[in-house]
Amino acid sequence: MKNRVLSSWIAVAVLWAAAAGAFPSREEAGRFEQPLLITSAGQNAEVQIAAVLAKRAGLDYTLAKLAGPKDLGGMKTLVLVLGTSLKGLGAAGLDVDKEKARVDALVAEAKKAGTPILCLHLGGEGRRGEQTDDLMAGLLPLARGVIVVKSGNADGFFTKICRAGNIPLVEVDKTADAQAALQQAFQK
């Protein structure tokens, strides 16, 4: 029953995003510009890892774990590091609903400003779960590209959403391999 509800939610989110024009043409898919704003969607620890990978990749980025719409000023790409951490939410003084509202406001501003979204899921299978999947199901259809550690996609969750929305999906074997994928996403 839970999987059927989640599948229905994913289908509705993909259809809504397609109708809203959230998907890029094939020519612009997977190409992003700098500077980029990196933030967590779910207050996970992997957001810090994403910043290290971006630094090693030589990218011009700003890390703002609690980014809001005002933080998008001057940014040409929004990078959402996906994964819900109850410990991280508690440390930030947030609950799941407050975090979802923060991320929704940020995404709405990105859409309004025409700022593309790149989603990263670096936590692998260990960062999956009902709360993370619910959050991702609403955000992934809005992405211009997705980079995921392969173990986090063992059930095809990312593949299904990305295929339905014609969103480029890059799977990497381990978190450190996401550095090369990030470099490639920002190459001209």
Secondary structure, 3 states (H helix, E strand, C coil): CHHHHHHHHHHHHHHHHHHCCCCCCCCCCCCCCCCEEEEEECCCCHHHHHHHHHHHCCCCEEECCCCCHHHHCCCCEEEEEECCCHHHHHHCCCCHHHHHHHHHHHHHHHHHHCCCEEEEECCHHHHCCHHHHHHHHHHHHHCCEEEEEHHHHCCCHHHHHHHHHCCCEEEECCHHHHHHHHHHHCCC
